[in-house]
């Protein structure tokens, strides 16, 4: 079967790999000059099967309301004149109850566990190196009330087969001594030994190269202009090679295939709407910083989550090239990717200040004006109201989707790609997950 994949992030490339494994002919279209240069570029680096609670819970509406007036809030809702944002928000509110939360967690954990196995299989088969650290993930708390509720979250994860354990401050420091200087502020934490971390960009680009070696065709620097359908089925995808100063505008190209997979992250929803498929995927603007390590011996090896500011810290690189990736906060404000707005600057500053407070002197957190070299980045997380991605066949024949992974694209990438490849091949993935089945939502 000839399959056309739109998007070369972790989701699209993983899908390509597993389709190739099953003998299909694969072409991938990507507007950037390489794979993983957008949402997959600089995420939190965590494979976090155990830390996957949906944003929608019974406390979320009040928190979001309070946080609307804080530029550095963990979840910042900025109302837009956008009907799609409001529809997404209403569906989000409908999931802010205990019953929906439990059902959504079950789905997310099922996909996460399946995906973790799939990732290990790919790594074993390919030997890809991507700063992988199998040290688990620790989650530390500075607020007693928040820590008191952590036991319920850990118990819920254990109910679904994930061994997330409650730990004291002393136990947390034994797991990761790097937080010793910050210990007086820590009231306790949780820890999951089975989780891990690694560089999603490096992994995805390496896997893309292996896909190309196996015959996959990558059309980099090609914009995806539109989907075309006739009689309820996709007939072609119109793409155009990006213009260059030397060659000028290029002519559109119509690509055809037996199956078309849309894996364009946050841009999936507007593309699908052009052919009548309406999926509630909305961009959540996430931020990260990559700080060079000044004192590598004092930097953490265990990937961690700071509950107070809802940010993650992961060590990446090696030797003199080692750095700390700090990522967090979500801003629901449309497709803006600016790092120069007042809000964006406040969120970037928060990440730098928090690292300096938790790990004093360990990283170069100085601004460029101060002679430092902090590397800030922002990307759009394709979020659904439930945090459950859409994987499967749409109501348009020959059109498939693999999108809506929110902040868990790296965690769910390998499994999402494998599952969709199985579905396209007429197989049934071995997990209890609600896949799209071609019926309208």
C-alpha positions as CSV (number, residue, x, y, z in Angstrom):
1,X,0.0,0.0,0.0
2,X,1.2,3.5,-0.8
3,X,0.9,5.8,2.3
4,X,1.4,9.5,2.4
5,X,2.2,11.1,5.8
6,X,1.8,14.8,6.4
7,X,4.2,15.9,9.2
8,X,7.6,14.7,10.2
9,X,7.5,15.1,14.0
10,X,7.8,12.2,16.4
11,X,4.2,11.0,15.5
12,X,4.6,11.1,11.7
13,X,8.1,9.6,11.7
14,X,7.1,6.8,14.1
15,X,4.1,6.1,11.9
16,X,6.4,5.9,8.9
17,X,8.8,3.5,10.6
18,X,6.1,1.0,11.6
19,X,4.4,1.2,8.1
20,X,7.8,0.4,6.5
21,X,8.1,-2.5,9.0
22,X,4.9,-3.9,7.5
23,X,6.1,-3.5,3.9
24,X,4.2,-0.3,2.8
25,X,5.6,2.4,0.5
26,X,5.9,5.6,2.5
27,X,6.2,9.3,1.5
28,X,6.5,12.0,4.2
29,X,5.8,15.7,3.6
30,X,7.3,18.2,6.0
31,X,7.5,22.0,5.6
32,X,10.7,22.3,7.6
33,X,14.2,21.3,6.3
34,X,14.5,18.3,8.7
35,X,12.3,16.2,10.9
36,X,11.3,17.2,14.5
37,X,11.9,21.0,14.1
38,X,8.6,22.1,15.5
39,X,6.6,20.5,18.4
40,X,9.1,17.7,18.8
41,X,12.1,20.0,18.8
42,X,12.7,21.0,22.5
43,X,10.1,19.4,24.7
44,X,10.5,18.3,28.3
45,X,12.3,15.1,27.3
46,X,10.3,12.8,29.6
47,X,8.8,9.4,28.8
48,X,6.2,9.8,31.5
49,X,3.7,7.0,31.5
50,X,3.0,7.6,35.2
51,X,2.6,11.4,35.0
52,X,-0.2,11.8,32.5
53,X,-3.2,13.1,34.4
54,X,-5.5,15.0,32.1
55,X,-5.7,18.8,32.5
56,X,-9.4,18.5,32.9
57,X,-10.3,17.7,36.5
58,X,-12.7,19.1,39.0
59,X,-10.3,21.7,40.3
60,X,-9.2,23.0,36.8
61,X,-12.0,25.6,36.2
62,X,-11.3,27.5,39.4
63,X,-7.5,27.3,38.9
64,X,-7.7,28.5,35.3
65,X,-9.9,31.4,36.4
66,X,-7.5,32.5,39.1
67,X,-4.5,32.0,36.8
68,X,-5.9,34.2,34.0
69,X,-4.3,37.2,35.6
70,X,-0.8,35.7,36.0
71,X,1.5,35.9,33.0
72,X,3.6,33.0,34.3
73,X,0.7,30.8,35.4
74,X,1.1,27.0,34.7
75,X,-2.1,27.0,32.5
76,X,-3.0,30.4,31.0
77,X,-6.3,30.7,29.1
78,X,-6.2,33.8,26.9
79,X,-9.6,34.2,25.2
80,X,-9.5,34.8,21.5
81,X,-12.1,35.7,18.9
82,X,-12.0,32.1,17.8
83,X,-15.0,29.8,17.8
84,X,-12.8,26.8,17.8
85,X,-11.2,27.9,21.1
86,X,-14.6,28.3,22.7
87,X,-15.9,25.0,21.5
88,X,-12.7,23.3,22.8
89,X,-13.2,25.1,26.1
90,X,-16.8,23.9,26.5
91,X,-15.7,20.3,25.8
92,X,-12.9,20.8,28.3
93,X,-15.3,22.0,31.0
94,X,-17.5,19.0,30.3
95,X,-14.6,16.7,31.3
96,X,-13.9,18.5,34.6
97,X,-15.5,15.9,36.8
98,X,-14.3,12.8,38.6
99,X,-16.0,10.3,36.3
100,X,-14.6,11.7,33.1
101,X,-11.2,12.1,34.7
102,X,-11.0,8.5,35.7
103,X,-12.1,7.3,32.2
104,X,-9.6,9.6,30.5
105,X,-6.7,8.5,32.7
106,X,-7.4,4.9,31.9
107,X,-7.1,5.6,28.1
108,X,-4.0,7.8,28.5
109,X,-2.2,5.2,30.6
110,X,-3.1,2.4,28.3
111,X,-1.6,4.2,25.3
112,X,1.4,5.2,27.4
113,X,2.2,1.7,28.5
114,X,1.8,0.3,25.0
115,X,3.9,3.1,23.6
116,X,6.7,2.6,26.1
117,X,7.0,-1.0,25.0
118,X,7.0,0.1,21.4
119,X,9.8,2.6,22.0
120,X,11.9,0.0,23.7
121,X,11.4,-2.3,20.7
122,X,12.5,0.4,18.2
123,X,15.6,1.2,20.3
124,X,16.5,-2.4,20.6
125,X,16.1,-2.8,16.8
126,X,18.0,0.3,15.8
127,X,20.4,1.2,18.5
128,X,19.5,4.9,18.3
129,X,21.4,7.0,20.8
130,X,19.4,10.0,22.2
131,X,20.7,10.9,25.7
132,X,18.6,8.2,27.2
133,X,18.5,8.0,30.9
134,X,16.5,5.2,32.5
135,X,16.5,6.7,36.0
136,X,12.8,7.1,36.5
137,X,10.9,10.4,37.1
138,X,10.6,12.1,40.4
139,X,7.9,14.6,41.3
140,X,8.6,17.0,44.2
141,X,6.1,19.1,46.2
142,X,6.6,22.3,48.1
143,X,3.0,22.7,49.3
144,X,1.7,20.3,52.0
145,X,-1.9,20.4,50.7
146,X,-0.8,19.5,47.2
147,X,1.4,16.7,48.6
148,X,-1.4,15.3,50.7
149,X,-3.4,14.8,47.5
150,X,-0.4,13.2,45.7
151,X,-1.2,9.9,47.4
152,X,-4.5,9.6,45.6
153,X,-2.9,10.3,42.2
154,X,-0.2,7.7,42.9
155,X,-2.9,5.2,43.9
156,X,-4.8,5.8,40.8
157,X,-1.7,5.1,38.7
158,X,-1.1,1.9,40.5
159,X,-4.7,0.9,39.9
160,X,-3.8,1.0,36.1
161,X,-0.5,-0.9,36.6
162,X,1.9,2.0,37.0
163,X,4.1,1.7,40.1
164,X,4.1,5.4,41.2
165,X,5.2,5.5,44.8
166,X,4.8,8.2,47.5
167,X,8.2,9.2,49.0
168,X,9.4,11.3,51.8
169,X,11.8,14.2,51.4
170,X,14.7,12.1,52.6
171,X,13.8,9.3,50.2
172,X,13.5,11.7,47.4
173,X,17.0,13.1,48.1
174,X,18.4,9.5,48.2
175,X,16.9,9.0,44.7
176,X,18.2,12.4,43.4
177,X,20.8,14.2,45.7
178,X,21.0,17.2,43.3
179,X,18.0,18.8,45.1
180,X,19.7,18.9,48.5
181,X,20.2,22.7,48.5
182,X,16.4,23.0,47.9
183,X,15.5,20.3,50.4
184,X,14.2,22.7,53.1
185,X,11.3,23.7,50.8
186,X,10.4,20.2,49.7
187,X,7.6,18.5,51.7
188,X,7.7,15.2,49.8
189,X,7.3,13.6,46.4
190,X,6.4,10.7,44.2
191,X,8.7,8.5,42.1
192,X,8.2,6.1,39.3
193,X,11.3,4.0,38.5
194,X,10.0,2.7,35.2
195,X,9.8,6.1,33.5
196,X,12.7,7.6,31.6
197,X,14.0,10.6,29.6
198,X,15.8,11.4,26.4
199,X,16.1,13.8,23.5
200,X,13.0,13.6,21.3
201,X,14.5,15.6,18.5
202,X,17.6,13.5,18.3
203,X,15.6,10.3,18.4
204,X,13.1,11.5,15.7
205,X,15.8,12.7,13.3
206,X,17.8,9.5,13.7
207,X,14.7,7.4,13.1
208,X,13.8,9.6,10.0
209,X,17.3,8.8,8.6
210,X,16.7,5.1,9.1
211,X,13.3,5.4,7.4
212,X,15.0,7.1,4.4
213,X,17.6,4.3,4.2
214,X,14.7,1.8,4.1
215,X,13.1,3.6,1.1
216,X,10.9,6.2,2.6
217,X,10.7,9.4,0.5
218,X,10.9,12.7,2.5
219,X,9.7,15.9,0.9
220,X,11.2,18.5,3.2
221,X,10.5,22.2,2.8
222,X,7.1,21.5,1.2
223,X,4.0,23.3,2.4
224,X,0.8,21.3,2.6
225,X,-1.7,23.5,0.9
226,X,-4.9,21.5,0.9
227,X,-6.6,18.1,0.9
228,X,-8.8,17.3,-2.1
229,X,-11.7,14.8,-1.9
230,X,-14.4,13.5,-4.3
231,X,-17.4,11.2,-3.5
232,X,-16.5,11.0,0.1
233,X,-12.8,10.0,-0.4
234,X,-9.5,11.7,-0.5
235,X,-8.2,12.0,-4.1
236,X,-5.0,14.0,-3.6
237,X,-3.0,16.3,-1.4
238,X,-1.7,19.5,-2.9
239,X,1.8,20.5,-1.7
240,X,4.2,23.1,-2.9
241,X,8.0,23.3,-2.5
242,X,8.9,26.4,-0.6
243,X,10.1,29.3,-2.7
244,X,13.8,30.3,-2.7
245,X,15.5,33.5,-3.5
246,X,17.2,31.8,-6.5
247,X,14.3,29.9,-8.0
248,X,11.3,31.9,-6.8
249,X,7.8,30.4,-6.3
250,X,7.4,26.7,-7.2
251,X,4.4,25.1,-8.9
252,X,1.9,23.0,-6.8
253,X,2.3,19.2,-6.8
254,X,-0.6,16.8,-6.4
255,X,0.3,13.7,-4.5
256,X,-1.9,10.6,-4.5
257,X,-1.9,7.6,-2.2
258,X,-3.9,4.6,-1.0
259,X,-4.0,6.2,2.5
260,X,-3.2,9.7,3.7
261,X,-2.2,10.2,7.4
262,X,-2.5,13.7,8.8
263,X,0.1,14.1,11.7
264,X,0.6,17.8,11.7
265,X,0.2,18.5,15.4
266,X,-1.8,21.6,16.1
267,X,-2.2,22.3,12.4
268,X,-4.1,19.0,12.0
269,X,-7.5,20.4,12.9
270,X,-7.7,23.3,10.4
271,X,-6.4,21.0,7.6
272,X,-9.1,18.4,8.4
273,X,-11.8,20.9,8.6
274,X,-11.3,21.7,4.9
275,X,-12.8,18.3,4.0
276,X,-15.5,18.3,6.7
277,X,-13.7,16.5,9.5
278,X,-14.0,18.4,12.8
279,X,-11.7,17.3,15.6
280,X,-11.4,19.4,18.8
281,X,-7.6,19.9,18.7
282,X,-6.4,23.3,19.9
283,X,-2.8,24.6,20.3
284,X,-1.4,24.9,23.7
285,X,1.7,27.1,23.6
286,X,4.5,25.4,25.6
287,X,7.8,26.9,26.7
288,X,11.2,25.4,27.3
289,X,14.8,26.5,28.0
290,X,18.0,24.6,27.5
291,X,20.6,25.7,30.0
292,X,24.3,24.8,29.7
293,X,25.6,23.1,32.8
294,X,28.2,25.0,34.7
295,X,28.5,22.3,37.4
296,X,27.6,19.0,35.8
297,X,28.5,17.1,38.9
298,X,25.7,18.8,40.8
299,X,23.1,18.5,38.1
300,X,20.3,15.9,38.4
301,X,20.3,12.7,36.5
302,X,16.8,11.8,37.4
303,X,14.2,13.6,35.3
304,X,12.0,15.6,37.6
305,X,8.7,17.5,37.9
306,X,8.4,20.7,40.1
307,X,4.8,20.7,41.2
308,X,4.8,24.3,42.3
309,X,5.3,25.8,38.9
310,X,4.4,22.6,36.9
311,X,7.7,22.4,35.0
312,X,9.9,19.4,34.2
313,X,13.7,19.2,34.3
314,X,15.7,16.7,32.3
315,X,19.4,16.3,31.8
316,X,20.5,15.9,28.1
317,X,23.7,15.8,26.1
318,X,27.0,14.5,27.4
319,X,30.4,15.8,28.6
320,X,31.0,19.5,27.8
321,X,27.8,19.5,25.7
322,X,25.5,18.5,28.5
323,X,22.6,20.8,29.4
324,X,19.4,20.9,31.5
325,X,16.1,21.1,29.6
326,X,13.5,22.9,31.6
327,X,10.0,22.9,30.1
328,X,6.5,23.8,31.3
329,X,3.5,26.0,31.3
330,X,0.7,26.0,28.7
331,X,-0.8,29.1,27.1
332,X,-4.1,28.7,25.2
333,X,-3.9,31.7,22.9
334,X,-4.1,30.4,19.4
335,X,-1.2,29.9,16.9
336,X,1.1,32.6,18.2
337,X,4.8,31.5,18.5
338,X,6.3,34.7,19.6
339,X,9.0,34.8,22.3
340,X,9.0,38.6,22.5
341,X,5.6,39.4,24.0
342,X,5.2,40.4,27.6
343,X,3.6,37.1,28.5
344,X,6.2,35.1,26.7
345,X,9.1,36.9,28.4
346,X,7.5,36.4,31.8
347,X,7.1,32.7,31.2
348,X,10.7,32.3,30.0
349,X,12.0,34.4,33.0
350,X,10.0,32.1,35.3
351,X,11.8,29.1,34.0
352,X,15.2,30.7,34.5
353,X,14.5,32.0,38.0
354,X,13.0,28.7,39.1
355,X,16.1,26.7,38.0
356,X,18.3,29.1,39.8
357,X,16.3,28.7,42.9
358,X,16.1,24.9,42.8
359,X,19.6,24.3,41.5
360,X,21.6,27.4,42.5
361,X,24.7,28.0,40.4
362,X,24.3,24.7,38.5
363,X,23.3,26.1,35.1
364,X,24.1,29.2,33.1
365,X,20.7,31.0,33.5
366,X,22.0,34.5,32.7
367,X,20.3,36.5,30.0
368,X,22.1,37.3,26.8
369,X,22.3,40.9,28.0
370,X,24.1,39.6,31.1
371,X,26.6,37.6,29.0
372,X,24.8,34.3,29.3
373,X,23.5,32.0,26.6
374,X,20.0,30.7,27.7
375,X,18.2,29.1,24.8
376,X,14.5,29.6,25.0
377,X,12.0,27.9,22.7
378,X,8.3,27.7,22.3
379,X,6.1,25.2,20.5
380,X,2.4,24.4,20.0
381,X,1.1,21.3,21.8
382,X,-1.8,19.8,20.0
383,X,-4.3,19.4,22.8
384,X,-7.7,17.7,23.0
385,X,-10.2,18.5,25.8
386,X,-9.6,15.1,27.3
387,X,-5.8,14.9,26.5
388,X,-6.6,11.7,24.6
389,X,-5.2,11.8,21.1
390,X,-7.1,11.0,17.9
391,X,-5.7,7.9,16.2
392,X,-7.5,6.1,13.4
393,X,-9.6,6.5,10.3
394,X,-11.7,9.6,9.8
395,X,-15.2,9.8,8.2
396,X,-13.5,10.5,4.8
397,X,-12.4,7.4,3.0
398,X,-8.6,6.9,2.8
399,X,-8.0,9.7,5.3
400,X,-6.4,8.8,8.6
401,X,-5.3,10.9,11.6
402,X,-2.6,10.7,14.3
403,X,-2.7,13.9,16.3
404,X,-3.8,15.6,19.5
405,X,-1.1,14.3,21.9
406,X,-0.8,17.5,23.9
407,X,2.3,17.4,26.1
408,X,2.6,13.6,25.7
409,X,3.8,13.4,22.1
410,X,7.2,12.0,23.1
411,X,5.6,9.6,25.7
412,X,3.0,8.4,23.2
413,X,4.9,8.8,19.9
414,X,6.2,5.3,19.3
415,X,3.0,3.5,20.3
416,X,0.8,5.9,18.4
417,X,2.8,5.3,15.2
418,X,2.8,1.5,15.7
419,X,-1.0,1.5,16.5
420,X,-1.9,3.5,13.4
421,X,0.4,1.4,11.2
422,X,-1.4,-1.7,12.5
423,X,-4.8,-0.2,11.8
424,X,-3.9,0.7,8.3
425,X,-2.6,-2.8,7.8
426,X,-5.9,-4.3,9.0
427,X,-4.6,-5.4,12.4
428,X,-5.9,-4.6,15.8
429,X,-3.5,-3.0,18.4
430,X,-3.3,-5.0,21.6
431,X,-4.6,-2.4,24.0
432,X,-7.9,-1.1,25.3
433,X,-8.0,2.3,23.6
434,X,-10.8,4.1,21.7
435,X,-9.5,4.5,18.2
436,X,-11.3,6.5,15.5
437,X,-13.3,4.1,13.3
438,X,-14.4,6.2,10.4
439,X,-17.7,7.4,12.0
440,X,-18.3,11.1,12.5
441,X,-17.7,12.2,16.1
